């Protein structure tokens, strides 16, 4: 809990035009260390347009393209030619969105899915079960999102 609070405290620094760090198994810890040391990490930045998808929609299964369970407000579908599968992305515009458990989103998403309509600088954010799950994410401007690759994950994304 303290790590998440510290990471949330660091978000204003990210909004000042910084990037997040690539290639770590603990992106939140790296973010905290970067604030402590006074250096903000850098990594690939993607300016994207987003769409939303949910369980129950046509063509949406319970598993992502890696064979893992899709996770509400964590799974993102990407064009694998632009963003590598198993990338951990920080999307600053999603920080503070309401999570299914009622907590605030920390901005971290996991590129574990692909979609036939996801081509080029586009992503598809998985919001949960049913169309009502998309309500919180509709509050952001889906036409302009900034995603920063902050690392990679192994296995399935955390649930």
DAVEN-V703129 format. One record per residue. N is the residue number from 1. RES is the residue in one small letter. PSI is psi in radians with two decimals (NA if undefined). Layout:
BEGIN
N/RES/PSI + N/RES/PSI
END
This chain:
BEGIN
1/x/-0.73 + 2/x/-0.66 + 3/x/-0.71 + 4/x/-0.69 + 5/x/-0.72 + 6/x/-0.70 + 7/x/-0.70 + 8/x/-0.62 + 9/x/-0.47 + 10/x/-0.22 + 11/x/-0.66 + 12/x/-0.58 + 13/x/-0.65 + 14/x/-0.61 + 15/x/-0.25 + 16/x/0.26 + 17/x/0.24 + 18/x/3.00 + 19/x/2.93 + 20/x/3.09 + 21/x/2.49 + 22/x/2.63 + 23/x/1.11 + 24/x/2.69 + 25/x/-0.11 + 26/x/1.31 + 27/x/-0.59 + 28/x/-0.76 + 29/x/-0.70 + 30/x/-0.69 + 31/x/-0.77 + 32/x/-0.78 + 33/x/-0.64 + 34/x/-0.60 + 35/x/-0.75 + 36/x/-0.75 + 37/x/-0.20 + 38/x/0.08 + 39/x/2.28 + 40/x/2.30 + 41/x/2.79 + 42/x/2.80 + 43/x/3.09 + 44/x/2.34 + 45/x/2.35 + 46/x/2.19 + 47/x/2.06 + 48/x/2.77 + 49/x/2.42 + 50/x/2.66 + 51/x/2.96 + 52/x/2.58 + 53/x/2.76 + 54/x/2.76 + 55/x/2.41 + 56/x/-0.28 + 57/x/2.72 + 58/x/2.26 + 59/x/-0.03 + 60/x/2.11 + 61/x/-3.08 + 62/x/-0.21 + 63/x/2.58 + 64/x/-3.05 + 65/x/-0.24 + 66/x/-0.10 + 67/x/0.21 + 68/x/2.75 + 69/x/2.32 + 70/x/2.47 + 71/x/2.15 + 72/x/2.29 + 73/x/0.41 + 74/x/-0.65 + 75/x/2.37 + 76/x/2.39 + 77/x/2.37 + 78/x/2.90 + 79/x/1.97 + 80/x/-0.21 + 81/x/-0.39 + 82/x/-0.84 + 83/x/2.18 + 84/x/2.40 + 85/x/2.63 + 86/x/0.26 + 87/x/2.48 + 88/x/2.18 + 89/x/2.47 + 90/x/2.08 + 91/x/1.76 + 92/x/-0.52 + 93/x/-0.34 + 94/x/-0.08 + 95/x/2.26 + 96/x/-0.20 + 97/x/2.62 + 98/x/2.19 + 99/x/2.84 + 100/x/-0.51 + 101/x/0.04 + 102/x/-0.20 + 103/x/3.02 + 104/x/2.42 + 105/x/2.45 + 106/x/-0.03 + 107/x/-0.05 + 108/x/2.31 + 109/x/2.74 + 110/x/2.07 + 111/x/1.54 + 112/x/0.15 + 113/x/2.82 + 114/x/2.85 + 115/x/2.59 + 116/x/-0.46 + 117/x/-0.04 + 118/x/1.73 + 119/x/2.37 + 120/x/-2.54 + 121/x/1.05 + 122/x/2.61 + 123/x/2.84 + 124/x/2.03 + 125/x/2.19 + 126/x/2.15 + 127/x/-0.31 + 128/x/-2.67 + 129/x/2.16 + 130/x/2.76 + 131/x/-0.50 + 132/x/-0.43 + 133/x/-0.29 + 134/x/-0.13 + 135/x/-0.87 + 136/x/-0.74 + 137/x/-0.35 + 138/x/-0.21 + 139/x/-0.26 + 140/x/2.82 + 141/x/1.76 + 142/x/-0.20 + 143/x/-0.31 + 144/x/1.66 + 145/x/2.57 + 146/x/2.05 + 147/x/2.34 + 148/x/2.22 + 149/x/2.10 + 150/x/0.02 + 151/x/-2.93 + 152/x/2.72 + 153/x/2.74 + 154/x/2.71 + 155/x/-2.40 + 156/x/2.69 + 157/x/2.64 + 158/x/2.51 + 159/x/NA
END
